């Protein structure tokens, strides 16, 4: 089970920190990621982090967002700074036990709203 939290309403230029904790039958999580989906748009990958700490970001968030994880707690975080109205979306966390392929496990999402 993945439980995401930390979303909310923020003014443009503000910050939010999202968290997503994996519980239940946890396993050695290889990759953890944040996706987002805005109304009428396709789901897009925001950031991904491996167990060893390697990261990748969508070009649109580079320099503003930071993904991190706590392997002991099976938790992934997304620090979002300098938020823009176009960052508004439902943010979903996802985890995978392998370093390849898709993400088989998804959280329920948390809403981020950015006012201009």
Protein Blocks (a to p, Z undefined) as FASTA:
>chain_A
ZZdehiacddehiacddddddehjddddfbdcdddddehiacddfbdcdfkopacddfkl
gokaccdddfklopacdddehiafklgccddddddfbfgdcdfbdcebjaddddZZ
